[in-house]
Amino acid sequence: MKKFFYAVALLLAVAACKPSGDYYEAPKTPNKLSCKMKSAGWQLLFDGKTMNGWRSAKHEGFPEEGWTVADGMLQVWENGGAESTHGGDLITEKQYENFWLSVDFKITPGANSGIKYFVRPDLYTVKEASAIGCEFQILDDELHPDAKLGTAGNRTLGSLYDLITSDKSQAPFDKEGWNTAWVKVNGNHVEHWLNGVKVVEYERNCQMFNSLVGCSKYKNWENFGNHQKGHILLQEHGNQVFYRNVMIKELPATVAETKPVQTLAERYDMEKGWTTLWDGTGAENWVMVKDGEPFPQKGWGIVDDMIVSNPTPDNKSGYGTDVMTAKTYTNFIFTAEFHLTEAANGGIKYFINPGTFKDPSIGCEFQVLDDYLHPDATKGVAGCRTCASLYDLIKADKADANYTVDGWNTATILVDGNHVEHWLNGVKVVEYERNTQMFNALVKYSKFRDKEGFGNFGSGHILLQNHWDTVYYKNIKIKEL
């Protein structure tokens, strides 16, 4: 009879714990999952008593010092704030791919620690510092100096450390009590949450992310943040920090969406709707950027069906001789053919709003450059000033674009809401999303860091830059979307 009642009880328990989908609740008892949490797929990574499932980031086994398990908490020892020198970091024995990680943490005054993911000690050998991986920063922003280091606050609490500043304007935080960090990873989409409020959101394995990494302290770590899976890490940074309720829910494997590479003609009707901005017969669609006066008599020339930047010795003002469309544009496909002369530098800019910045020519730029002879090609970060790049932000991938400095090239700029693409000779070479945390973080690393709202305007003029070099343009037209 006892066996019968035991079997019935077991069946009822199993039935009660059937899968219930995307569910989360804070543990009522530390380090204990409710039946609903278990049925939703949650697992404890820390049981409050042992460190089963964890090991040192630098060797097998658990560190002999630097960490204590007591009273249901995992405690990092105080050791003067040195990074990974007193026991070192802890990592999960298992690697994770798609997941929802939840960690309760409590800091002490001036403390620094972190929760890292996609950590791969087998690929990145680090001797005297913390193991390498994407990091949800744990920090006392008021007292620890790291909050003022980095770029634009990207080392503060909740931030993607050294890359994206967390937006904590709506996130509650108890400096003396317990707080909850979430890291959600679904394929290439990643989110940081602090106490139930999303504070960071980004996409990895894309040009924007790779360009951002190229500006950060991780620039020399190949494929940083782009691994399919990795360990979870708790950082030992020599400050007293407490952790509990460390738990994870593995999410279904993300099936990569294999979209066929489409030309613009396959996505848009390219046969009609075009407006000619230059056909070789007149310059009425163009005005000077500096004061809105008609097309300048100096600094530019009209040769046959071409418009050419052709500075004269008495007119070398980079501002005064830039020309822009008389009209502003919001969503569009802009195209122009350009021909470089030896070592020439020019540019096609968009979202130009004179009067917004001291320099009226500030805007996103499709760089026009002789990559082989002009020195700008070797400046900036990782090639972000080469031809067709989003100047000083994202390097163009021109591997298949048949770029030439001896003949004509075709530049195409697509703006569809916040989605922007650069095309060179019919090949997409740059793609990004503006008005996002990742774009704004990238801007903060660039020469435009002090230009509030750079690249995020709803509309603007299109500009041809006169960089005191001779560049020819023809067949300039635009299609408004």
N, C-alpha and C positions, 0 to 999 in steps of 0.2 A: 504493500500500500504506500509506504514512504517513497519507493521508487516511482510509483505512479504520480503522486503529487509533485515530486521533484521534476519529472518529465513535463507535466502540465505547466509548472512554474517556468521552466526553461523555455517552453514554446511561447508562453505569454510574453516573456521577456524579449525573445527574439522578435515576436510580432510587434511589440511596443517600440522596438528600436529599428523599425524598417526605415529605409532611406527617406529623408524628408527634404532633400534639396539644399539650396543655399541658405544655411541657417547659422546664426551666431548668437551666443549669449555669454556674458561675462560669468566666469565660475563663481558660484556662491561660496564654495569652500575652495581656498587656494589649491591649485594644481589638481583639481578633480573635475572631470567632465560629466555633464549631465547626460542622460540617455539620449536626449534630443541632439546634443552636440556630437555624441558618438555616432548616432544614426545618420547625421549629416556629413560624416566623414572626417571629423576632427580627431587628431591624435596628440597626445602630450609628448613634447620633446624633453620635458623636465618633470620628474615625478615628485619633486620636493624633498627627496631623500637621497637619491643617488645621482651619479652623472652617467648612467647607462645611455649609450647612444652618442656620447660626446668623446672627443679626444683633443689633444694638443694640435694646433695648426702646423706645428713644425716637426712633430715626431709622433709615433704611435704611443698610445697610453694617455693618461690624464696628468696635467701638470702637478708637480709635488708642492708647489707654492703658488701664491697669487690669487687663489680662489678658495672659498669656503662654502660648504652646503650646510645650512643650519636653519631651524625654525621655518622650514618650507621655502627658504629663499636661497638663491645663488648669489653670493657676494663677491665682488671684486675688491681685493685688498687696496688699501691706501699705500702708495709707494712714491710719493713726491711727484706724480704726474708723468713719469717716464713712459714712453710708448713700448709696450710689449717686451719689457725687460725683467719682469718679476713673475714668471710663470708663463706669460704669453697668452695668446688668444686661444679660444675654444672653437672648434668646428664640429658640426654634426658628422657622424660617421657616414651617413647617407648623403647623396647628392639629390637635389630637387630641381624640377623643371618648371612646372606650372603649379602655383600654390597661392594660398592665403595664409600668411604667417601673422600670428598675434603674440605680442610680448608685453607683459606689464613690467615697468621699470620705475625705479625711484632713485633720484640723484641726491647727492650731498653738495653743500656749497662749493662752487668752483669745479665741479666734476666734469670729466670728459670720458666718453665711451662711444660705442657704436654697435649697430646691428648690420652685418654685411651679408650679402647674398651673391650668388654666382662666383663664389670664392673657389679658386683652383690652385692650391699649393703645388700640385704636380706640374703645373705649367709656369707658375711665377715663383721663382726662388727668391725669398727675401730673408736676409740675415739679421739685420738690426732693427727691423720695423714690423709693423702689423702686416698680416697677410693681405693680399690685394683682392679687392672686390668692390662692387657697388655698395654704398653705405647709407643707411638711415642714421644720420648723426644724432647722438645722445650728448647733450651739452647744457651746462648752465650758461645761458647766453649773457647773463648780467655780469658774471664774475670770471669766466674763463676767457683768456685773450684770443683763442681761436675764433671766437664769434666776430672779431674785427679783422681777421686775416682772410685769405682767399680773395674772392671777387664778389662785390655787391651782396655780401651776407651769405654766400653759398657754403659756409661751414657752420651755420647756426642749427639749432635743434630742428629735427625733422627734415632737413635738407638732404638732397642727393649730394653727398659730401664733395665739395670742390667743383661741382657742376651746376646744380640748379638750386636756387634759394627757395626754401619752403615759404608758402603763404599761410602764416598762422594767424591772420587777422580775425578769423572766426573760430579758431580752435582754443578751447579752454585748456589751461595747464596748471597743475598743482605742483609748485616748486618744492613743497615739503612733503608731498604725498605720492600716491601711486598714479601713474599715467599709462596709457595703452598705445603702443605702436603697432600699426598694421603695415605689412608690405604685401601688395597684391601683384602677382605676375601672371599674365595670360598671354603666352607667346612673347611678342615683342612689346606688348603694352604693360607698363609698370606704373603703380600708384603707391604713394606714401600717405598714410592716414595717421592723424594724431588725435586721440580721444574722440574718434568718430567723425572727424572732419578731414576731408581730403586736402593735403597741403602741397603735394607734388604729383605731377602726371607727365609721363614722357613715353616716347617710342624709341626703342633701341634698334640696332641693325638697320640704320638708315643714314643718309648723308648728314643730316642735321646732328644726330647723336655723335657720329664719328668726328665731325668737325668740332663739336663741343669738347669731346675727349682730347682732341689734338691741341686744344688750348689749355688743358688742365694739367695737374701734376701727374696724370696717368698717360701722358702723350707717348711715352716710350714703351708702354705695355701693350703689345700687339693683341688686337681683338678684345680689348678691355670691355667688359659689360655685354658682350655679344655672344657669349657661350650659351649653348642650348641648356645646360644645367650646371649646377655647382653646389658647394656646401653652404650651409648657413653658419654664420660666425658671430660670436659675442666677443667684443674687444676688451682686452686688458690694457688700459691706458694709465695705470698707476694712480687712479682715483677711486674712491669708494662709491660703488654703484650697486644697486640691488635689482635682481631679476626674479620673476616668478610667472606662473601661468604662461609658460612658453609652449605654444601649441601651433599645429599646422594642419591645414586641410589641403591635400593634393587635389588639383583640378584636372579635368580630362585633358589629355594631350591635344594641343592645338594643331589642327590640320592646316598646313600652310596653304593659303589661297593662291593658286597658280593662275594669275591673270595673264592673259597673253599681252605681250608688249604691243601697244597700239600707237599708231601714228596719230597726229592731231587730226588728220583727215578722216580717220576711223572713229573719232570721238565727236567731231564737230563738222558742220556743213561748211566746208572751206571754199565752196564755189560762189557763194554770194554773201552780201552784207558787208563788203569791204569799202573803206574810205581811203582814198589816196592822200597821203600826207606830203609826198614829194614825187612828182613825175617829170621833173626837169624843166618845167615851164614857169614856175613861180614859187615864191617862198611865203605866200600869204598865211600859210598854216603855222608858221614859226615866228616866235618873238624872242627878244633877248630876255634872259633869266633875271638879270639884275634889276631891271626897271620896267620890263614889259614893253619896251619900245620895239618898233618893227625890226625885221631881220637886219642884222648889222652889215654895214658896208665894209668894215675891216674885220679881219680874223677868219672870215669865211669867203669861199668863192663858189661860183656856179660854172661848171665845166660840162658842156654838152648836157647829158641827162643826169649828171652827178652833182651832189653838193659836197664840198670839200672843206675840211678844217685846214686853213692855210694862213697861219699867223704871219704878221709883218713885224719888223723890228720895233715899230712904235706902238704896237698893240699886243701886249703879252699878258693881259689880265685873264687869269683862269676863270674868274667869275663873270666878268663883263662880256666875254665872247662865247660863253655857253649859250645855246639856243634851246628853247623848249616849245612844245605844242601850245598853241593859243588856247586850246581847250583842255579840260581835265577829263580823266577817264577812271572808271571804277573796275569793271570786269572787261577783259579784252584779250585779243591775240594781236600782238604787234610784231611786224616782221620788217627787216631791212637787210639789204646786202651791203657788205663793207669790204674795202680793200685797204690793206695796210701798206705803208711804205716802210723802209728799213728802220728798225728799232722804234717804231711808232707806238704811241699810247693814246687811246681815246676811251670812249665809254658810252653806253646807252643806259640812262637812269630812268627810274619810274617812281611814282608816289612823291613827286617833287611838289613841295608847298612853300614857295618863297614867302618869307616873312615869319616862318615858324622858327627857323634857326638863323644864327648870325650869317652863316654861309648859305645863300639862297639855293645853291646847287646840291644840297644834301639830299640823298635818296638812295634807294636800293639800286645797284648797278650791275648790269651785264658788262663785264670788263672786255674791252677791245684792246688787244695787246700783241706785240711781237714777243712771244714767249722766249725766243732764242737770243734776242739781242737787247731787249729792254730790261734794266736791272730790277724793275718792280716784280718781275716774275719770280724772283728769289726772295722777296720780302714777304711780310705778313706771316701767317702760320700755315705750314704744310701745303704751300701752293695756292692759297686762297686769293691770290691776286693775279693769277694767270688768266688767259683769254677764256671768255664765256663763264668764268666763275661769278658767284655772287660776291662781289668785291669785298675782301677782308673778312668774309664770313664762311663761305662754302666753296671748296675747290671743285671745279668742273671736271667730270670724268669724260675726257675727250678721246678715249681709246679707239672708238669706232666712228669718230665724227669727221674724219678726213680734213682736219684743220690745216690750212695752208697760209703761209705768209707771203706767197708769191702771186696769189690769185684772189678771186672773190670767195667770200664766205657768206652764209646766210644766218643771221641772228633772229631767233624767234623767242618772244617772251609771252607766256600765258599767265594771266591772273584770273582766277575763278574763285571769288571770295577770298578766303585765307590761303588757298592752295596756289602755289606759284611754281612754274617750271621755266627753265632755260633750255632752249634747243639750239644746236649748232649743226648746220647742214643736214637737217632732218633727223638728228639724233638727240634724244633727251640727255642733257649733261648735268643738270642741277634740278633738284626737286625739294621743296620745303613747305612748311606750314607756318605762316606768320600768326601773330596774336596768340601765341602759345607760350607756356613757360620755357620750353626748350629754345624757341627762337629768341625770346627776351634774354635768356641766359647767354646765348651765343653773342648777341649784340653787346652785352656787358663785357665780354672779352675782347671786343673789337675797338677800332678807333672811333666808333660811334657811341661809345658807352655813355657819354654825357648828353646825348641827343634824345630827350624824353619822347617816346612815341615813335622812334625811328622805325620805318617799315610797316607800321601798323595803321596808317591812315586809311580812311575809307576810299579816298580817291586822290588823284594828283596829276600833274603834268608829266609828260614824257620828255626827256632831255637828251640832246646830243652834246657830248663834252668836247670842248676844245682844250687839249692838253699841250698846246704849242707844237704839236706834231701833225704831219699831213696824213689824213685818213679820208678816203673817199666813201660816200654812201649813195645808194640808189635804190629804186623800187621800194620806197618806204610806204607802208600802208598799215591800216589797223581795222580790226573787226571787233565791234563792241558786242559783248555777250549779254 
